[in-house]
Amino acid sequence: MITPRVADHVRALPTAALPAYVYDLTALDEHAHAVREALPPAVELYYAAKANPDPAILRALAPHVTGYEVSSGGELAHVHAAVPGRPLAFGGPGKTEAELRLALGLGVERFHVESEHELRLLAALADEHPRRAPVGVLLRVNLPVADGGLGGAALAMGGRPSPFGLDPRRAEACPPLTRGGPLRLLGVHAHLASGLDAAAQLAVAAGVTSWAREFGDRHGLGPMEINVGGGMAVDYAGPHTRFDWSAYGQGLGELAARHPGVTLRIEPGRSMTAYAGWYVTDVLDVKHSHGEAFAVLRGGTHHMRTPAAKGHDHPFTVLPVEEWPRPWPRPAARNEPVTLTGQLCTPKDTLATGIPVTEVRAGDRIAFAMAGAYAWNISHHDFLMHPAPTFHYVSRPGRRTV
Ligand SMILES: *Cc1c(COP(=O)(O)O)cnc(C)c1O
């Protein structure tokens, strides 16, 4: 699971550098290349920056993606600076006037508009704005998903009451609002769920595409851009089970063939970067409490909230450290289930519960895998005022680094 490059790097880190995030940029490059290769050439691949906006990651993805999806003015400015000149799509509910002005000023290519009010506001701001090209708009629509289509989805954003996107009935009122103004209605966007396997993703993509085509025909929209969203599954309980990009790519190819003239676009986040990051730290203490073993780690969920946020046991590897500098016995747990916790004074600071281990001792190092997405950037960094982790980027020697 852990790449030898990362394991070597972690073993060589001084304790003062822990906890640390280690990103394997070569692994990321190879994975993104494989994803791109699995997709039909005409399908556009945007990276959803909120999964991990680390500039080195944004740059490592640049050769493989068409553009980036950003969901706030902060992400917009950040991504624009990290990968200048790359196409951006600006989404997210509750865009402020200042954010829309910023996006207009930076020449953002696509706006994912989430309501009639937002559409009117964007049109009004675009009217005032001295821009050369019309402002491209995709309507984000909260479409119902066919029964079973979202089976197993971890986070459903669509197909039920939600603040995301337009109710499909309200979407019908939107095309007339764009006629004759500064906006150009280019198509439809739908990001309906996270955690879908390839078959479920294809069912969603087919449903979104047929709805969008009918919508386009009803309103005389011409060639459509259809963004079918992200949410490709990442299985924390099965780190070796990967989203089937080749089945998905083949299915998207068949879908595109049934809809000539349509531009299909996807915007995955987690599935692009999750596997390229590790959160590594050391064991401060091991103790037994009422019959159960606990390893208390340096750091915790204020650095990697992922397992607390998603309610899973985060996959990890124990990297044994043989030196023990103290004259007293080394705290240890052997051949028993261990719960890995952090330094926060809350029982929620748990990274993995009751996981059988051969041995874990104070001073050993722990590398949590699948920490490249929704990890550092979703965590409550300031809670309890522990120091921040350090950040490291490893790549194959001789490979282009970013
Ligand atoms: C979060 C998000 C994504 C990416 O979702 P993943 O589950 O990380 O693939 C894509 N599009 C929108 C609109 C999002 O909010």
The ligand as an SDF file (V2000), in Angstrom:
LIG
                    3D

 15 15  0  0  0  0  0  0  0  0999 V2000
  -17.1300   18.1410   -4.2160 C   0  0  0  0  0  0  0  0  0  0  0  0
  -17.5490   18.3050   -5.6000 C   0  0  0  0  0  0  0  0  0  0  0  0
  -16.9550   17.5560   -6.6190 C   0  0  0  0  0  0  0  0  0  0  0  0
  -15.9300   16.4820   -6.3490 C   0  0  0  0  0  0  0  0  0  0  0  0
  -16.4770   15.4310   -5.6240 O   0  0  0  0  0  0  0  0  0  0  0  0
  -15.5550   14.1490   -5.2930 P   0  0  0  0  0  0  0  0  0  0  0  0
  -16.4530   13.3030   -4.4640 O   0  0  0  0  0  0  0  0  0  0  0  0
  -14.3660   14.6480   -4.5610 O   0  0  0  0  0  0  0  0  0  0  0  0
  -15.1810   13.5310   -6.5980 O   0  0  0  0  0  0  0  0  0  0  0  0
  -17.3290   17.8050   -7.9100 C   0  0  0  0  0  0  0  0  0  0  0  0
  -18.2710   18.7410   -8.1960 N   0  0  0  0  0  0  0  0  0  0  0  0
  -18.8850   19.4650   -7.2450 C   0  0  0  0  0  0  0  0  0  0  0  0
  -19.8880   20.4650   -7.6270 C   0  0  0  0  0  0  0  0  0  0  0  0
  -18.5480   19.2770   -5.9190 C   0  0  0  0  0  0  0  0  0  0  0  0
  -19.1720   19.9840   -4.9720 O   0  0  0  0  0  0  0  0  0  0  0  0
  1  2  1  0
  2  3  1  0
  2 14  2  0
  3  4  1  0
  3 10  2  0
  4  5  1  0
  5  6  1  0
  6  7  2  0
  6  8  1  0
  6  9  1  0
 10 11  1  0
 11 12  2  0
 12 13  1  0
 12 14  1  0
 14 15  1  0
M  END
$$$$
